[in-house]
């Protein structure tokens, strides 16, 4: 990294000492992008770190990422995808 001091962690990579806002973490949006090799990236915008767990369910087959205690601030119920492996989020 240009201008970096060897052995020093860049400021952007350091953990913050600011306290998180009170209340549950807020989910403000979802971005879905396709990679050059055909992979699919899903980015979930949150107001802070949130514990999560991943579940695989059947009938219908789906992958669930549960953001524990998070609340949505988006008016959208789902986000469509053009990916061959992902229908919607």
C-alpha positions in Angstrom: 0.0 0.0 0.0 1.6 3.3 -1.0 2.5 5.5 1.9 2.0 2.7 4.4 4.5 2.2 7.2 5.8 -1.4 7.4 4.3 -3.2 10.4 1.5 -0.7 10.9 -2.1 -1.5 10.3 -3.8 1.0 7.9 -6.4 3.2 9.6 -9.2 1.7 7.4 -8.4 -1.8 8.5 -8.3 -1.0 12.3 -11.3 -2.0 14.4 -13.4 1.0 15.4 -13.7 2.0 19.0 -17.0 3.8 18.4 -19.9 2.2 20.0 -22.6 0.8 17.7 -25.9 2.6 17.6 -28.4 1.4 20.2 -31.0 -1.1 19.1 -31.0 -3.8 16.5 -28.7 -3.7 13.4 -30.6 -2.2 10.4 -30.4 -3.7 6.9 -30.7 -0.9 4.4 -30.3 -2.7 1.1 -28.9 -5.6 -1.0 -26.7 -5.5 -4.0 -26.3 -8.5 -6.4 -23.5 -8.7 -8.9 -22.1 -11.3 -11.3 -18.3 -11.9 -11.4 -16.2 -12.5 -14.5 -16.0 -16.2 -13.8 -19.7 -16.7 -13.5 -19.9 -16.4 -9.7 -22.5 -14.3 -7.9 -21.8 -11.8 -5.2 -24.5 -10.6 -2.7 -23.7 -7.6 -0.5 -26.0 -6.9 2.4 -25.7 -3.3 3.7 -26.1 -3.1 7.4 -25.7 -0.4 10.1 -23.0 -2.5 11.9 -21.6 -6.0 12.5 -24.3 -8.6 13.0 -24.0 -12.3 14.0 -25.4 -14.6 11.3 -26.0 -18.2 10.6 -26.4 -20.1 7.3 -29.2 -22.7 6.7 -29.8 -24.9 3.7 -33.5 -25.7 3.3 -35.5 -28.0 1.0 -38.9 -27.9 -0.7 -38.0 -25.6 -2.4 -34.2 -25.8 -2.3 -32.8 -22.6 -0.9 -30.0 -21.1 1.1 -30.9 -18.8 4.1 -28.6 -16.4 5.7 -30.2 -15.3 9.0 -28.9 -12.0 10.3 -29.7 -12.4 14.0 -31.9 -9.7 15.4 -31.5 -7.4 12.3 -34.4 -5.3 11.1 -34.9 -4.0 7.5 -35.3 -0.4 6.7 -35.9 -1.1 3.0 -39.4 -1.0 1.5 -38.5 -3.8 -0.9 -39.6 -7.3 0.1 -37.1 -9.0 -2.3 -34.3 -8.3 -4.7 -34.4 -10.1 -8.1 -31.3 -11.5 -9.6 -30.1 -12.3 -13.2 -27.8 -15.1 -11.9 -28.4 -18.6 -13.1 -27.8 -19.9 -9.5 -29.7 -17.2 -7.6 -33.4 -16.4 -8.2 -33.8 -13.6 -5.7 -32.7 -12.3 -2.3 
